[in-house]
Amino acid sequence: MVEMLTGLRAVDMKRPSGKQILVDWVEPYLKNRRKLRKIMDSRLEGKYPPGEASQIAHLAIKCLQIDTRFRPSMTEIAETLEQIDAIHMRLGERKILSG
């Protein structure tokens, strides 16, 4: 999930010290919408729906729970991503119809 948001590899020893393990340095950014923008994949050039990115970040936080019992299953992850996409598609249709 974090790789998807940032466009970066989970582990990259070429990154500066403290940023080599992606999850370690991005986790605090996932909890704040404004900070989330700082870690989003730069190739998106800011062209992504911030609400959906925030929902995916929230899902990523759940996936990072230390206690595995509290992590969502892959089925739950897939269903949540489908729901986020469906909401995005419905909102896009409303904009087209009202625009």
MOPAC internal coordinates of N, CA, C and O (Angstrom, degrees):
PM7 1SCF
backbone

  N    0.0000 0     0.00 0     0.00 0    0    0    0
  C    1.4470 1     0.00 0     0.00 0    1    0    0
  C    1.5293 1   110.12 1     0.00 0    2    1    0
  O    1.2310 1   120.90 1   135.51 1    3    2    1
  N    1.3211 1   115.89 1   -44.49 1    3    2    1
  C    1.4631 1   119.81 1  -178.29 1    5    3    2
  C    1.5233 1   110.48 1   -68.31 1    6    5    3
  O    1.2310 1   120.44 1   142.26 1    7    6    5
  N    1.3199 1   116.77 1   -37.74 1    7    6    5
  C    1.4619 1   120.07 1   176.43 1    9    7    6
  C    1.5243 1   110.36 1   -62.41 1   10    9    7
  O    1.2310 1   120.61 1   140.95 1   11   10    9
  N    1.3182 1   116.43 1   -39.05 1   11   10    9
  C    1.4618 1   121.07 1  -179.46 1   13   11   10
  C    1.5362 1   110.53 1   -64.04 1   14   13   11
  O    1.2310 1   120.20 1   137.66 1   15   14   13
  N    1.3177 1   117.22 1   -42.34 1   15   14   13
  C    1.4641 1   120.99 1  -179.45 1   17   15   14
  C    1.5276 1   112.82 1   -69.37 1   18   17   15
  O    1.2310 1   121.14 1   138.32 1   19   18   17
  N    1.3315 1   115.42 1   -41.68 1   19   18   17
  C    1.4668 1   119.60 1  -172.68 1   21   19   18
  C    1.5238 1   114.12 1   -92.47 1   22   21   19
  O    1.2310 1   120.60 1   155.41 1   23   22   21
  N    1.3245 1   116.45 1   -24.59 1   23   22   21
  C    1.4592 1   119.56 1  -174.62 1   25   23   22
  C    1.5203 1   112.03 1    76.20 1   26   25   23
  O    1.2310 1   120.41 1  -166.16 1   27   26   25
  N    1.3279 1   116.82 1    13.84 1   27   26   25
  C    1.4602 1   121.94 1  -178.40 1   29   27   26
  C    1.5187 1   110.39 1  -111.91 1   30   29   27
  O    1.2310 1   121.10 1   -22.12 1   31   30   29
  N    1.3289 1   115.50 1   157.88 1   31   30   29
  C    1.4598 1   120.86 1   177.50 1   33   31   30
  C    1.5242 1   110.34 1   -75.99 1   34   33   31
  O    1.2310 1   120.84 1   -27.76 1   35   34   33
  N    1.3210 1   116.00 1   152.24 1   35   34   33
  C    1.4676 1   121.36 1  -178.76 1   37   35   34
  C    1.5260 1   111.73 1   -60.42 1   38   37   35
  O    1.2310 1   120.59 1   140.35 1   39   38   37
  N    1.3222 1   116.47 1   -39.65 1   39   38   37
  C    1.4657 1   121.73 1   177.85 1   41   39   38
  C    1.5124 1   107.56 1  -132.50 1   42   41   39
  O    1.2310 1   121.23 1   -52.00 1   43   42   41
  N    1.3301 1   115.25 1   128.00 1   43   42   41
  C    1.4627 1   120.38 1   178.45 1   45   43   42
  C    1.5224 1   107.67 1  -145.99 1   46   45   43
  O    1.2310 1   120.89 1   -75.60 1   47   46   45
  N    1.3214 1   115.91 1   104.40 1   47   46   45
  C    1.4556 1   121.07 1  -176.66 1   49   47   46
  C    1.5317 1   112.17 1   -70.11 1   50   49   47
  O    1.2310 1   119.88 1   172.03 1   51   50   49
  N    1.3169 1   117.83 1    -7.97 1   51   50   49
  C    1.4686 1   121.52 1   177.60 1   53   51   50
  C    1.5297 1   111.80 1   -82.03 1   54   53   51
  O    1.2310 1   120.47 1   163.30 1   55   54   53
  N    1.3446 1   116.70 1   -16.70 1   55   54   53
  C    1.4572 1   120.00 1   177.43 1   57   55   54
  C    1.5228 1   109.27 1   -73.86 1   58   57   55
  O    1.2310 1   120.61 1   -21.00 1   59   58   57
  N    1.3316 1   116.44 1   159.00 1   59   58   57
  C    1.4727 1   119.99 1   179.07 1   61   59   58
  C    1.5281 1   112.18 1   -59.29 1   62   61   59
  O    1.2310 1   120.85 1   -23.90 1   63   62   61
  N    1.3052 1   115.99 1   156.10 1   63   62   61
  C    1.4584 1   121.95 1   176.97 1   65   63   62
  C    1.5281 1   109.00 1   -54.73 1   66   65   63
  O    1.2310 1   120.67 1   -42.89 1   67   66   65
  N    1.3147 1   116.33 1   137.11 1   67   66   65
  C    1.4559 1   121.50 1  -177.78 1   69   67   66
  C    1.5169 1   112.90 1    90.79 1   70   69   67
  O    1.2310 1   120.53 1   167.39 1   71   70   69
  N    1.3249 1   116.58 1   -12.61 1   71   70   69
  C    1.4645 1   120.68 1   178.96 1   73   71   70
  C    1.5240 1   111.56 1  -123.18 1   74   73   71
  O    1.2310 1   120.66 1  -172.60 1   75   74   73
  N    1.3050 1   116.35 1     7.40 1   75   74   73
  C    1.4571 1   120.30 1  -177.34 1   77   75   74
  C    1.5198 1   112.45 1   -71.29 1   78   77   75
  O    1.2310 1   120.35 1   145.96 1   79   78   77
  N    1.3273 1   116.94 1   -34.04 1   79   78   77
  C    1.4668 1   121.37 1   176.72 1   81   79   78
  C    1.5248 1   105.93 1  -103.11 1   82   81   79
  O    1.2310 1   121.21 1   -71.13 1   83   82   81
  N    1.3096 1   115.29 1   108.87 1   83   82   81
  C    1.4600 1   123.11 1  -171.11 1   85   83   82
  C    1.5234 1   113.59 1   -52.37 1   86   85   83
  O    1.2310 1   120.25 1   129.74 1   87   86   85
  N    1.3108 1   117.12 1   -50.26 1   87   86   85
  C    1.4603 1   120.91 1  -175.39 1   89   87   86
  C    1.5279 1   111.47 1   -60.59 1   90   89   87
  O    1.2310 1   120.24 1   142.95 1   91   90   89
  N    1.3115 1   117.15 1   -37.05 1   91   90   89
  C    1.4657 1   120.39 1  -176.82 1   93   91   90
  C    1.5242 1   112.53 1   -60.32 1   94   93   91
  O    1.2310 1   119.94 1   140.85 1   95   94   93
  N    1.3137 1   117.72 1   -39.15 1   95   94   93
  C    1.4649 1   118.30 1  -176.07 1   97   95   94
  C    1.5196 1   114.50 1   -97.86 1   98   97   95
  O    1.2310 1   119.34 1   161.37 1   99   98   97
  N    1.3268 1   118.86 1   -18.63 1   99   98   97
  C    1.4723 1   118.63 1  -179.03 1  101   99   98
  C    1.5246 1   114.29 1   -93.78 1  102  101   99
  O    1.2310 1   120.04 1   162.89 1  103  102  101
  N    1.3137 1   117.52 1   -17.11 1  103  102  101
  C    1.4662 1   119.02 1  -175.47 1  105  103  102
  C    1.5292 1   113.09 1   -52.25 1  106  105  103
  O    1.2310 1   118.36 1   135.00 1  107  106  105
  N    1.3345 1   120.74 1   -45.00 1  107  106  105
  C    1.4694 1   118.99 1   178.88 1  109  107  106
  C    1.5328 1   113.00 1   -62.98 1  110  109  107
  O    1.2310 1   119.85 1   152.05 1  111  110  109
  N    1.3134 1   117.88 1   -27.95 1  111  110  109
  C    1.4623 1   122.08 1   179.82 1  113  111  110
  C    1.5299 1   111.65 1   -72.66 1  114  113  111
  O    1.2310 1   120.60 1   153.89 1  115  114  113
  N    1.3112 1   116.45 1   -26.11 1  115  114  113
  C    1.4632 1   121.30 1  -176.95 1  117  115  114
  C    1.5298 1   112.18 1   -69.70 1  118  117  115
  O    1.2310 1   120.69 1   157.55 1  119  118  117
  N    1.3145 1   116.29 1   -22.45 1  119  118  117
  C    1.4609 1   121.07 1  -173.94 1  121  119  118
  C    1.5243 1   113.44 1   -88.50 1  122  121  119
  O    1.2310 1   120.12 1   174.10 1  123  122  121
  N    1.3234 1   117.38 1    -5.90 1  123  122  121
  C    1.4567 1   120.74 1  -174.93 1  125  123  122
  C    1.5243 1   109.28 1  -132.94 1  126  125  123
  O    1.2310 1   120.27 1   -57.19 1  127  126  125
  N    1.3238 1   117.10 1   122.81 1  127  126  125
  C    1.4752 1   121.37 1  -177.07 1  129  127  126
  C    1.5150 1   112.78 1   -57.18 1  130  129  127
  O    1.2310 1   120.55 1   138.39 1  131  130  129
  N    1.3311 1   116.54 1   -41.61 1  131  130  129
  C    1.4699 1   119.56 1  -178.97 1  133  131  130
  C    1.5184 1   111.57 1   -67.47 1  134  133  131
  O    1.2310 1   120.95 1   139.02 1  135  134  133
  N    1.3242 1   115.78 1   -40.98 1  135  134  133
  C    1.4609 1   119.84 1   179.45 1  137  135  134
  C    1.5266 1   111.24 1   -70.92 1  138  137  135
  O    1.2310 1   120.70 1   149.92 1  139  138  137
  N    1.3247 1   116.27 1   -30.08 1  139  138  137
  C    1.4610 1   121.02 1  -178.70 1  141  139  138
  C    1.5255 1   111.04 1   -56.09 1  142  141  139
  O    1.2310 1   120.76 1   142.14 1  143  142  141
  N    1.3261 1   116.15 1   -37.86 1  143  142  141
  C    1.4708 1   120.38 1   179.87 1  145  143  142
  C    1.5277 1   112.25 1   -56.28 1  146  145  143
  O    1.2310 1   120.49 1   148.28 1  147  146  145
  N    1.3190 1   116.66 1   -31.72 1  147  146  145
  C    1.4645 1   121.39 1  -176.78 1  149  147  146
  C    1.5217 1   113.51 1   -69.62 1  150  149  147
  O    1.2310 1   120.72 1   157.54 1  151  150  149
  N    1.3347 1   116.22 1   -22.46 1  151  150  149
  C    1.4685 1   118.69 1  -177.61 1  153  151  150
  C    1.5218 1   113.29 1  -109.54 1  154  153  151
  O    1.2310 1   120.25 1   176.97 1  155  154  153
  N    1.3229 1   117.12 1    -3.03 1  155  154  153
  C    1.4645 1   119.58 1  -179.63 1  157  155  154
  C    1.5294 1   110.05 1   -64.12 1  158  157  155
  O    1.2310 1   121.13 1   -30.28 1  159  158  157
  N    1.3032 1   115.44 1   149.72 1  159  158  157
  C    1.4615 1   123.14 1  -179.90 1  161  159  158
  C    1.5299 1   109.03 1   -52.70 1  162  161  159
  O    1.2310 1   120.60 1   -61.82 1  163  162  161
  N    1.3201 1   116.45 1   118.18 1  163  162  161
  C    1.4697 1   121.02 1  -177.45 1  165  163  162
  C    1.5262 1   112.11 1   -64.50 1  166  165  163
  O    1.2310 1   120.27 1   157.42 1  167  166  165
  N    1.3291 1   117.08 1   -22.58 1  167  166  165
  C    1.4669 1   119.53 1   178.82 1  169  167  166
  C    1.5239 1   112.16 1   -67.29 1  170  169  167
  O    1.2310 1   120.42 1   163.69 1  171  170  169
  N    1.3293 1   116.81 1   -16.31 1  171  170  169
  C    1.4636 1   120.32 1   176.73 1  173  171  170
  C    1.5268 1   111.35 1   -76.27 1  174  173  171
  O    1.2310 1   120.83 1   163.61 1  175  174  173
  N    1.3288 1   116.02 1   -16.39 1  175  174  173
  C    1.4660 1   122.58 1   178.18 1  177  175  174
  C    1.5282 1   111.98 1    52.49 1  178  177  175
  O    1.2310 1   120.87 1  -143.12 1  179  178  177
  N    1.3402 1   115.94 1    36.88 1  179  178  177
  C    1.4526 1   120.94 1   179.15 1  181  179  178
  C    1.5084 1   114.88 1    73.36 1  182  181  179
  O    1.2310 1   120.02 1  -174.12 1  183  182  181
  N    1.3220 1   117.56 1     5.88 1  183  182  181
  C    1.4689 1   121.86 1  -177.84 1  185  183  182
  C    1.5294 1   110.32 1   -96.69 1  186  185  183
  O    1.2310 1   121.43 1  -103.99 1  187  186  185
  N    1.3020 1   114.86 1    76.01 1  187  186  185
  C    1.4521 1   122.00 1   177.17 1  189  187  186
  C    1.5264 1   107.03 1  -153.16 1  190  189  187
  O    1.2310 1   120.07 1   -26.73 1  191  190  189
  N    1.3126 1   117.47 1   153.27 1  191  190  189
  C    1.4682 1   119.85 1   179.17 1  193  191  190
  C    1.5354 1   110.19 1   -75.48 1  194  193  191
  O    1.2310 1   119.73 1   -66.50 1  195  194  193
  N    1.3210 1   118.13 1   113.50 1  195  194  193
  C    1.4664 1   120.81 1  -176.24 1  197  195  194
  C    1.5282 1   113.86 1   -59.01 1  198  197  195
  O    1.2310 1   120.13 1   144.89 1  199  198  197
  N    1.3213 1   117.35 1   -35.11 1  199  198  197
  C    1.4675 1   119.70 1   179.33 1  201  199  198
  C    1.5093 1   111.91 1   -63.19 1  202  201  199
  O    1.2310 1   120.93 1   136.00 1  203  202  201
  N    1.3155 1   115.83 1   -44.00 1  203  202  201
  C    1.4567 1   120.32 1   179.89 1  205  203  202
  C    1.5247 1   110.59 1   -68.76 1  206  205  203
  O    1.2310 1   120.12 1   140.98 1  207  206  205
  N    1.3268 1   117.37 1   -39.02 1  207  206  205
  C    1.4699 1   120.74 1   177.68 1  209  207  206
  C    1.5283 1   109.46 1   -61.23 1  210  209  207
  O    1.2310 1   120.59 1   139.97 1  211  210  209
  N    1.3136 1   116.48 1   -40.03 1  211  210  209
  C    1.4614 1   121.27 1   178.85 1  213  211  210
  C    1.5289 1   111.00 1   -65.35 1  214  213  211
  O    1.2310 1   120.38 1   140.50 1  215  214  213
  N    1.3214 1   116.87 1   -39.50 1  215  214  213
  C    1.4714 1   120.43 1   177.77 1  217  215  214
  C    1.5261 1   110.87 1   -65.38 1  218  217  215
  O    1.2310 1   120.34 1   140.41 1  219  218  217
  N    1.3137 1   116.96 1   -39.59 1  219  218  217
  C    1.4679 1   120.82 1   178.37 1  221  219  218
  C    1.5247 1   109.66 1   -67.37 1  222  221  219
  O    1.2310 1   120.31 1   140.83 1  223  222  221
  N    1.3370 1   117.00 1   -39.17 1  223  222  221
  C    1.4631 1   120.84 1   177.21 1  225  223  222
  C    1.5323 1   110.09 1   -61.91 1  226  225  223
  O    1.2310 1   120.58 1   139.38 1  227  226  225
  N    1.3200 1   116.50 1   -40.62 1  227  226  225
  C    1.4653 1   120.81 1   178.21 1  229  227  226
  C    1.5304 1   110.38 1   -62.88 1  230  229  227
  O    1.2310 1   120.73 1   139.66 1  231  230  229
  N    1.3076 1   116.21 1   -40.34 1  231  230  229
  C    1.4623 1   121.11 1   177.04 1  233  231  230
  C    1.5351 1   109.90 1   -64.58 1  234  233  231
  O    1.2310 1   120.59 1   139.13 1  235  234  233
  N    1.3231 1   116.49 1   -40.87 1  235  234  233
  C    1.4704 1   120.66 1   178.41 1  237  235  234
  C    1.5202 1   111.04 1   -60.95 1  238  237  235
  O    1.2310 1   120.39 1   140.49 1  239  238  237
  N    1.3328 1   116.85 1   -39.51 1  239  238  237
  C    1.4646 1   120.41 1   177.79 1  241  239  238
  C    1.5227 1   110.20 1   -59.87 1  242  241  239
  O    1.2310 1   120.56 1   138.53 1  243  242  241
  N    1.3167 1   116.53 1   -41.47 1  243  242  241
  C    1.4705 1   120.19 1   177.70 1  245  243  242
  C    1.5292 1   110.67 1   -61.94 1  246  245  243
  O    1.2310 1   120.66 1   142.23 1  247  246  245
  N    1.3115 1   116.34 1   -37.77 1  247  246  245
  C    1.4714 1   121.08 1  -179.17 1  249  247  246
  C    1.5306 1   111.85 1   -69.05 1  250  249  247
  O    1.2310 1   120.47 1   158.46 1  251  250  249
  N    1.3195 1   116.71 1   -21.54 1  251  250  249
  C    1.4603 1   121.51 1  -176.84 1  253  251  250
  C    1.5286 1   113.45 1   -92.28 1  254  253  251
  O    1.2310 1   120.10 1  -175.31 1  255  254  253
  N    1.3216 1   117.41 1     4.69 1  255  254  253
  C    1.4616 1   120.63 1  -179.92 1  257  255  254
  C    1.5232 1   109.69 1   -56.67 1  258  257  255
  O    1.2310 1   120.86 1   -44.85 1  259  258  257
  N    1.3263 1   115.95 1   135.15 1  259  258  257
  C    1.4639 1   120.72 1  -179.65 1  261  259  258
  C    1.5273 1   110.47 1   -63.77 1  262  261  259
  O    1.2310 1   120.60 1   134.92 1  263  262  261
  N    1.3081 1   116.45 1   -45.08 1  263  262  261
  C    1.4618 1   121.12 1   178.78 1  265  263  262
  C    1.5288 1   108.33 1   -80.34 1  266  265  263
  O    1.2310 1   120.68 1   -66.57 1  267  266  265
  N    1.2942 1   116.31 1   113.43 1  267  266  265
  C    1.4659 1   121.31 1  -175.13 1  269  267  266
  C    1.5176 1   113.60 1   -60.89 1  270  269  267
  O    1.2310 1   120.30 1   158.96 1  271  270  269
  N    1.3272 1   117.03 1   -21.04 1  271  270  269
  C    1.4711 1   119.89 1   178.98 1  273  271  270
  C    1.5266 1   111.65 1   -65.02 1  274  273  271
  O    1.2310 1   120.49 1   156.60 1  275  274  273
  N    1.3229 1   116.67 1   -23.40 1  275  274  273
  C    1.4569 1   120.87 1  -177.16 1  277  275  274
  C    1.5333 1   112.99 1   -96.43 1  278  277  275
  O    1.2310 1   120.47 1   178.53 1  279  278  277
  N    1.3257 1   116.71 1    -1.47 1  279  278  277
  C    1.4657 1   120.74 1   177.67 1  281  279  278
  C    1.5233 1   109.37 1   -81.47 1  282  281  279
  O    1.2310 1   120.48 1   -36.01 1  283  282  281
  N    1.3368 1   116.69 1   143.99 1  283  282  281
  C    1.4714 1   118.56 1   177.27 1  285  283  282
  C    1.5275 1   110.59 1   -71.84 1  286  285  283
  O    1.2310 1   121.26 1   -27.83 1  287  286  285
  N    1.3088 1   115.20 1   152.17 1  287  286  285
  C    1.4622 1   120.12 1   175.69 1  289  287  286
  C    1.5309 1   108.18 1   -75.24 1  290  289  287
  O    1.2310 1   120.78 1   -12.80 1  291  290  289
  N    1.3147 1   116.11 1   167.20 1  291  290  289
  C    1.4674 1   119.69 1   177.57 1  293  291  290
  C    1.5299 1   110.31 1   -63.63 1  294  293  291
  O    1.2310 1   120.40 1   147.04 1  295  294  293
  N    1.3093 1   116.83 1   -32.96 1  295  294  293
  C    1.4664 1   120.10 1   176.82 1  297  295  294
  C    1.5228 1   109.83 1   -63.40 1  298  297  295
  O    1.2310 1   120.41 1   134.39 1  299  298  297
  N    1.3392 1   116.81 1   -45.61 1  299  298  297
  C    1.4639 1   120.56 1   178.37 1  301  299  298
  C    1.5235 1   111.61 1   -62.43 1  302  301  299
  O    1.2310 1   120.69 1   140.72 1  303  302  301
  N    1.3155 1   116.29 1   -39.28 1  303  302  301
  C    1.4707 1   120.77 1   179.45 1  305  303  302
  C    1.5254 1   109.39 1   -63.70 1  306  305  303
  O    1.2310 1   120.52 1   131.60 1  307  306  305
  N    1.3305 1   116.61 1   -48.40 1  307  306  305
  C    1.4661 1   120.71 1  -179.82 1  309  307  306
  C    1.5234 1   110.91 1   -60.67 1  310  309  307
  O    1.2310 1   120.44 1   136.40 1  311  310  309
  N    1.3277 1   116.77 1   -43.60 1  311  310  309
  C    1.4623 1   120.67 1   180.00 1  313  311  310
  C    1.5262 1   111.30 1   -63.97 1  314  313  311
  O    1.2310 1   120.40 1   137.87 1  315  314  313
  N    1.3196 1   116.85 1   -42.13 1  315  314  313
  C    1.4671 1   120.89 1   179.37 1  317  315  314
  C    1.5196 1   110.82 1   -64.06 1  318  317  315
  O    1.2310 1   120.41 1   136.00 1  319  318  317
  N    1.3248 1   116.82 1   -44.00 1  319  318  317
  C    1.4691 1   119.72 1   178.46 1  321  319  318
  C    1.5238 1   110.86 1   -63.08 1  322  321  319
  O    1.2310 1   120.30 1   141.28 1  323  322  321
  N    1.3218 1   117.03 1   -38.72 1  323  322  321
  C    1.4700 1   120.60 1   177.33 1  325  323  322
  C    1.5255 1   110.82 1   -64.47 1  326  325  323
  O    1.2310 1   120.37 1   140.33 1  327  326  325
  N    1.3320 1   116.90 1   -39.67 1  327  326  325
  C    1.4604 1   120.78 1   178.06 1  329  327  326
  C    1.5272 1   111.14 1   -64.93 1  330  329  327
  O    1.2310 1   120.62 1   137.29 1  331  330  329
  N    1.3229 1   116.42 1   -42.71 1  331  330  329
  C    1.4679 1   120.86 1   178.53 1  333  331  330
  C    1.5226 1   109.40 1   -61.11 1  334  333  331
  O    1.2310 1   120.61 1   135.66 1  335  334  333
  N    1.3269 1   116.44 1   -44.34 1  335  334  333
  C    1.4619 1   121.22 1   179.71 1  337  335  334
  C    1.5218 1   111.17 1   -64.34 1  338  337  335
  O    1.2310 1   120.51 1   137.58 1  339  338  337
  N    1.3313 1   116.63 1   -42.42 1  339  338  337
  C    1.4660 1   120.67 1  -179.42 1  341  339  338
  C    1.5228 1   110.60 1   -63.29 1  342  341  339
  O    1.2310 1   120.11 1   137.69 1  343  342  341
  N    1.3160 1   117.39 1   -42.31 1  343  342  341
  C    1.4620 1   120.92 1   178.01 1  345  343  342
  C    1.5224 1   109.81 1   -62.48 1  346  345  343
  O    1.2310 1   120.80 1   135.83 1  347  346  345
  N    1.3214 1   116.07 1   -44.17 1  347  346  345
  C    1.4672 1   120.73 1   179.30 1  349  347  346
  C    1.5257 1   110.73 1   -60.72 1  350  349  347
  O    1.2310 1   120.83 1   137.33 1  351  350  349
  N    1.3222 1   116.02 1   -42.67 1  351  350  349
  C    1.4670 1   120.11 1  -179.57 1  353  351  350
  C    1.5315 1   110.57 1   -65.17 1  354  353  351
  O    1.2310 1   120.33 1   137.69 1  355  354  353
  N    1.3364 1   116.98 1   -42.31 1  355  354  353
  C    1.4658 1   120.39 1   179.03 1  357  355  354
  C    1.5196 1   111.13 1   -63.83 1  358  357  355
  O    1.2310 1   120.35 1   138.78 1  359  358  357
  N    1.3157 1   116.94 1   -41.22 1  359  358  357
  C    1.4683 1   119.97 1   178.54 1  361  359  358
  C    1.5224 1   110.68 1   -65.37 1  362  361  359
  O    1.2310 1   120.53 1   141.61 1  363  362  361
  N    1.3236 1   116.58 1   -38.39 1  363  362  361
  C    1.4568 1   120.51 1   177.06 1  365  363  362
  C    1.5143 1   111.94 1   -63.81 1  366  365  363
  O    1.2310 1   120.14 1   140.66 1  367  366  365
  N    1.3177 1   117.34 1   -39.34 1  367  366  365
  C    1.4616 1   121.73 1   177.21 1  369  367  366
  C    1.5158 1   111.39 1   -64.83 1  370  369  367
  O    1.2310 1   120.46 1   140.81 1  371  370  369
  N    1.3315 1   116.73 1   -39.19 1  371  370  369
  C    1.4707 1   120.29 1   178.17 1  373  371  370
  C    1.5145 1   110.92 1   -63.15 1  374  373  371
  O    1.2310 1   120.77 1   138.38 1  375  374  373
  N    1.3331 1   116.13 1   -41.62 1  375  374  373
  C    1.4733 1   119.46 1   179.85 1  377  375  374
  C    1.5137 1   110.63 1   -62.97 1  378  377  375
  O    1.2310 1   120.52 1   138.75 1  379  378  377
  N    1.3305 1   116.61 1   -41.25 1  379  378  377
  C    1.4630 1   120.81 1   179.91 1  381  379  378
  C    1.5222 1   110.13 1   -65.24 1  382  381  379
  O    1.2310 1   120.88 1   135.22 1  383  382  381
  N    1.3346 1   115.92 1   -44.78 1  383  382  381
  C    1.4671 1   119.88 1  -177.91 1  385  383  382
  C    1.5306 1   112.59 1   -68.33 1  386  385  383
  O    1.2310 1   120.57 1   145.14 1  387  386  385
  N    1.3280 1   116.53 1   -34.86 1  387  386  385
  C    1.4668 1   118.95 1  -178.47 1  389  387  386
  C    1.5237 1   112.02 1   -88.30 1  390  389  387
  O    1.2310 1   119.98 1   164.60 1  391  390  389
  N    1.3276 1   117.64 1   -15.40 1  391  390  389
  C    1.4676 1   121.88 1  -176.16 1  393  391  390
  C    1.4483 1   111.39 1   -89.02 1  394  393  391
  O    1.2310 1   120.10 1   180.00 1  395  394  393

